[in-house]
Amino acid sequence: MFVGRGFGAKAQACGEVCFNTSMTGYQEILTDPSYKGQIVTMTYPLIGNYGVNQADVESWQPHVAGFVIRELSPIVSCWRAESSLAEYLEKNGIPGLEGIDTRALTKKLRVRGALNGFISTADISPEEAVARAKNWPGLAGVDYVKSVTHAKPFLWDDRQSSSFALARGSANATASAVLPPADIPIVAFDYGMKYNILRRLRQHGFKTQVVPAATTAEEALASKPAGIFLSNGPGDPSALGYAVRTVSELVNSGTPIFGICLGHQILGQAFGGKTFKLKFGHRGGNQPVKDLTSGKVAITSQNHGYAVDPASLPTEVTVDRVNLNDRTVEGMRHKSKPIFCVQYHPEASPGPHDSTPLFAEFRQMIEKA
């Protein structure tokens, strides 16, 4: 039991309790669809100091079940802020908890692994709260993608894709309107797509048609796209048999494919491999990943609780990136087909941006195909 002060919405919720080690980016974390069904605790002690704005959200709404922090900043100090963190959570019906020992909670999760949790701002007995947490079914075997994917296809709007820049010597912001021609049409499967992925794709000249997760391979290929993108998303990848079957057909079509996060895990299964649940997952902006081809190490942003089992992969697939903390698979590449994927987020905002060139690599792969 952790007892603190409630903020945000007066509500209660169950979820898998996880922790994120990022120092900034709480707004992006709240709106990342990959956190569906999870109660997120931040290891950085002071959260909320720069408020919330609509320009930086990663989805049409926040998706976390609950939010736990050490201290909520009493002051919002940023010229871009449109509301406080507490107001944002209240508006979206999400309960927050502050004033607990988040280091103790994080240590418990690291030792015991991911745990079911229950968060409430209501007057509820400890016994009932524990019972609610124990009775929550968890993430295993549950398809959370269907609850976060867009219901209908749409073409990404160029107006949302300009790179943000702060004018030198001025308090005014300018957004560069210069974008390259959108000369490469692709189809992006939305398993819980972060908007900054779509921004990055447009900045690299892709004309992106976003389709719902249940779209068939035949439907995706009907417009003759030059490439296929597989997005991030929430939950257990082994529960997504329909997505695996579709991607298997796309692999056999020979169309260039780039996948990240859940898209990486779905590709792993489409190759014939298996996935497994990590003890407490990788969530934060400081995960070291080694490129086994070049020897370079990138610091990456990650958010996932499952990984691909390298021993289950066929010989035509090579593991070309590994996590230096636990040696788990961070990247795969097909030896004879134009297909590659990574477990982390090259579009990460607020960062790090070490892996942004992967979008340019996707473009080069399509141009050579």
C-alpha positions in Angstrom: 0.0 0.0 0.0 1.2 3.5 -0.9 -0.8 6.4 0.5 -0.3 9.8 -0.9 -2.3 12.8 -2.2 -4.7 12.5 -5.1 -4.7 14.9 -8.1 -6.3 14.9 -11.5 -9.6 13.1 -11.7 -11.5 11.7 -8.8 -11.5 8.2 -10.1 -10.2 4.7 -9.6 -8.6 2.2 -12.0 -6.7 -1.1 -12.2 -3.7 -1.7 -14.4 -0.2 -3.1 -14.6 2.2 -0.9 -12.6 5.3 0.1 -14.4 8.0 2.8 -14.1 9.5 5.2 -16.6 13.0 6.7 -16.0 12.7 9.7 -18.3 13.3 13.1 -16.8 11.0 14.9 -19.2 8.2 14.0 -21.6 5.4 13.1 -19.2 2.9 14.5 -21.7 4.1 12.2 -24.4 4.1 9.3 -22.0 0.5 10.0 -21.0 -0.7 10.1 -24.6 1.3 7.1 -25.9 -1.2 4.4 -26.8 1.4 1.8 -25.8 0.6 2.5 -22.1 -3.0 1.3 -22.4 -3.9 -0.7 -19.3 -0.9 0.5 -17.3 -0.4 2.7 -14.2 2.8 4.6 -14.8 5.1 5.9 -12.1 7.9 8.4 -12.9 11.3 7.9 -11.3 12.2 11.5 -11.7 11.0 13.3 -8.6 9.4 16.6 -9.8 6.8 16.3 -12.6 4.5 18.9 -14.1 6.7 22.0 -14.1 6.2 22.9 -17.8 2.5 22.0 -18.0 0.7 20.5 -21.0 0.0 21.7 -24.5 -2.0 20.2 -27.4 0.8 20.5 -30.0 3.0 17.8 -28.4 0.4 15.0 -27.7 1.1 11.6 -29.3 -2.5 10.5 -29.7 -6.0 11.9 -29.6 -6.3 11.3 -25.9 -4.2 10.0 -22.9 -4.2 6.2 -22.5 -2.7 5.5 -19.1 -4.9 4.0 -16.4 -3.3 6.1 -13.7 -0.2 8.3 -13.0 2.0 8.1 -9.9 4.7 10.7 -9.1 6.8 11.9 -6.1 6.0 15.6 -6.3 3.6 17.6 -8.5 5.0 21.0 -9.3 2.8 23.7 -7.8 3.9 26.1 -10.5 3.6 25.8 -14.3 6.3 27.8 -16.0 6.4 27.5 -19.8 5.2 29.9 -22.4 3.8 27.0 -24.4 1.7 25.6 -21.6 -2.1 25.5 -22.1 -3.0 23.8 -18.9 -1.5 22.2 -15.8 -0.9 18.5 -15.5 -3.5 18.2 -12.8 -6.1 19.9 -15.0 -5.2 17.7 -18.0 -5.7 14.5 -16.0 -8.9 15.8 -14.5 -10.3 16.7 -17.9 -9.5 13.2 -19.2 -10.8 11.2 -16.2 -7.4 9.8 -15.1 -6.5 9.6 -11.4 -3.1 10.8 -10.2 -1.2 10.1 -7.0 1.6 12.2 -5.6 3.7 12.2 -2.4 4.7 8.6 -2.2 8.1 7.0 -2.2 8.5 6.3 -5.9 12.0 5.0 -5.4 10.6 2.3 -3.1 7.9 1.5 -5.6 10.4 1.2 -8.4 12.7 -1.0 -6.4 9.8 -3.3 -5.7 8.9 -3.6 -9.4 12.6 -4.2 -10.3 12.8 -7.0 -7.7 9.4 -8.6 -8.0 8.7 -7.7 -11.7 5.6 -6.0 -13.1 2.6 -6.2 -10.7 -1.1 -5.7 -10.9 -2.1 -2.4 -9.2 -5.2 -0.4 -8.2 -5.2 3.3 -7.9 -8.0 5.3 -6.2 -8.8 8.8 -5.0 -11.9 7.5 -3.2 -12.3 6.4 0.4 -11.8 2.6 0.0 -10.6 0.0 2.5 -7.1 -1.5 2.1 -8.6 -4.9 1.8 -10.9 -4.0 -1.0 -8.1 -2.1 -2.8 -5.8 -5.2 -2.7 -8.6 -7.5 -3.8 -9.3 -5.2 -6.8 -5.7 -5.4 -7.8 -5.5 -9.1 -7.4 -8.6 -9.7 -9.4 -7.5 -7.6 -12.4 -6.9 -10.1 -15.3 -3.6 -8.4 -16.4 -2.2 -7.8 -19.9 -1.3 -11.4 -20.9 -3.4 -12.7 -23.8 -5.5 -9.5 -24.1 -5.8 -7.5 -27.3 -5.5 -3.9 -26.3 -4.7 -2.8 -29.9 -8.3 -2.9 -31.0 -9.1 -0.2 -28.3 -6.5 2.3 -29.4 -6.3 1.9 -33.2 -8.1 4.5 -35.4 -11.4 3.1 -36.6 -11.0 4.4 -40.2 -8.1 4.9 -42.6 -6.8 8.5 -43.1 -4.0 10.3 -44.9 -1.6 12.1 -42.6 -1.9 15.9 -42.8 1.2 17.7 -43.9 0.3 20.7 -41.7 1.1 18.8 -38.6 4.6 17.7 -39.7 6.9 20.8 -39.8 9.9 20.6 -37.5 9.6 22.9 -34.4 12.3 25.5 -34.0 12.8 28.4 -31.6 13.9 31.6 -33.3 17.2 32.9 -32.0 17.0 36.1 -30.0 13.3 36.0 -29.8 10.6 34.8 -27.5 8.5 33.8 -30.5 8.4 30.2 -31.9 8.6 29.5 -35.6 7.7 26.3 -37.3 9.6 25.7 -40.5 7.1 25.2 -43.3 9.7 23.7 -45.6 9.0 20.0 -46.1 10.4 17.7 -48.9 8.0 16.5 -51.5 5.8 13.6 -50.4 7.0 11.4 -53.2 7.0 8.0 -51.6 3.5 6.5 -50.8 3.4 4.1 -47.9 0.8 2.4 -45.8 1.2 2.5 -42.0 -0.5 0.0 -39.8 -1.9 1.7 -36.7 -1.4 -0.6 -33.7 -1.4 2.4 -31.4 0.5 4.9 -33.6 2.4 7.8 -32.0 1.8 11.0 -34.0 5.5 11.9 -34.0 6.2 8.8 -36.1 3.9 10.2 -38.7 5.6 13.6 -38.4 9.0 12.0 -38.9 7.8 9.9 -41.9 6.5 13.1 -43.6 9.7 15.0 -42.8 11.5 12.2 -44.8 9.2 12.5 -47.9 6.7 9.8 -47.2 3.0 10.2 -48.1 1.5 8.1 -45.3 -1.9 6.4 -45.5 -2.7 5.2 -42.0 -4.9 2.1 -41.8 -6.6 0.3 -38.8 -4.8 -2.6 -37.2 -7.3 -5.2 -38.6 -6.6 -4.1 -42.3 -5.8 -7.1 -44.5 -2.7 -7.5 -46.6 -4.9 -7.4 -49.7 -6.4 -4.1 -48.7 -3.1 -2.6 -47.7 -1.5 -3.5 -51.0 -4.4 -2.4 -53.1 -3.1 1.1 -53.5 0.4 -0.3 -54.5 2.4 1.4 -51.8 6.1 1.6 -52.1 6.5 0.4 -48.5 4.8 -0.8 -45.4 5.3 0.7 -41.9 4.3 -1.2 -38.7 3.7 1.0 -35.6 4.1 0.7 -31.9 1.2 -0.3 -29.7 0.1 -1.8 -26.3 -0.2 -5.2 -24.7 0.7 -8.8 -25.4 2.0 -9.3 -29.0 1.0 -13.0 -28.8 -2.7 -12.0 -28.7 -2.5 -10.4 -32.1 -2.9 -13.5 -34.4 -4.7 -11.5 -37.1 -1.9 -8.9 -37.3 0.7 -11.7 -37.5 -1.1 -13.4 -40.3 -1.4 -10.1 -42.3 2.2 -9.2 -41.8 3.2 -12.8 -42.9 1.5 -12.1 -46.2 3.1 -8.7 -46.5 6.6 -10.3 -45.9 5.9 -12.8 -48.7 4.8 -10.0 -51.0 8.4 -8.6 -51.1 7.2 -5.1 -50.2 9.8 -3.1 -48.1 8.8 -3.1 -44.5 9.9 -1.1 -41.4 8.6 -1.9 -38.0 9.1 -0.4 -34.5 8.2 -1.6 -31.0 5.0 -3.7 -31.3 5.5 -3.7 -35.1 9.0 -5.3 -34.4 7.4 -8.0 -32.2 4.7 -8.7 -34.8 7.3 -9.0 -37.5 9.3 -11.4 -35.2 6.2 -13.7 -35.0 5.5 -13.3 -38.8 9.1 -14.6 -39.3 8.2 -17.7 -37.3 9.7 -16.5 -33.9 8.1 -16.2 -30.5 7.9 -13.4 -27.9 8.1 -13.4 -24.1 7.3 -11.1 -21.2 10.2 -9.1 -19.7 10.4 -9.0 -15.9 9.8 -5.2 -15.6 10.1 -4.0 -19.2 12.2 -1.2 -20.8 10.6 2.2 -20.3 12.6 5.4 -20.4 14.9 7.5 -22.5 18.3 6.0 -21.5 18.4 2.5 -23.0 21.8 1.6 -24.6 21.5 -0.3 -27.9 24.5 -1.6 -29.8 24.5 -2.0 -33.6 26.3 -5.2 -34.1 27.1 -4.3 -37.7 28.8 -0.9 -37.1 29.7 -1.4 -33.4 28.1 2.0 -32.6 26.0 2.4 -29.5 22.8 4.6 -29.5 21.0 5.8 -26.4 17.3 5.1 -27.1 13.8 5.8 -25.9 11.8 2.6 -25.2 8.4 1.6 -23.9 7.7 -2.1 -24.0 7.1 -5.1 -21.7 7.7 -7.9 -24.2 10.7 -9.0 -26.4 11.5 -11.3 -29.3 13.1 -14.6 -28.4 16.3 -14.8 -30.6 16.5 -18.6 -30.3 13.2 -18.9 -32.1 14.1 -16.9 -35.2 14.8 -18.7 -38.5 18.2 -18.6 -40.1 17.1 -16.1 -42.8 16.6 -13.4 -40.1 19.6 -11.8 -38.4 19.6 -10.0 -35.0 21.6 -6.8 -35.7 21.0 -4.8 -32.5 21.0 -5.8 -28.9 20.3 -4.1 -25.6 23.5 -3.6 -23.6 21.7 -3.9 -20.2 20.2 -7.4 -20.7 21.2 -8.5 -24.2 17.6 -8.7 -25.5 16.8 -8.3 -29.2 16.6 -4.6 -30.2 16.8 -5.0 -34.0 16.2 -7.6 -36.7 16.8 -7.7 -40.5 15.8 -10.1 -43.2 18.9 -11.4 -45.0 17.3 -11.5 -48.5 14.2 -9.2 -48.3 14.0 -5.4 -47.8 12.7 -5.7 -44.2 14.1 -4.4 -40.9 12.7 -3.4 -37.5 13.8 -2.1 -34.1 12.4 -2.5 -30.6 12.9 1.1 -29.6 11.5 4.5 -30.8 13.6 6.4 -33.4 10.9 9.1 -33.5 11.4 9.8 -29.7 10.2 13.1 -28.5 11.6 14.9 -26.4 14.5 12.5 -27.2 17.1 11.1 -27.4 17.4 11.5 -31.2 20.3 9.2 -31.9 18.2 6.8 -34.0 16.3 9.4 -36.2 18.4 8.3 -39.3 16.5 5.0 -39.4 13.7 6.9 -41.3 16.2 7.9 -43.9 17.4 4.3 -44.0 13.8 3.2 -44.7 13.6 5.6 -47.6 16.9 4.5 -49.1 15.8 0.8 -48.8 12.6 1.6 -50.7 14.5 3.5 -53.4 16.9 0.6 -53.9 14.1 -2.1 -54.0 
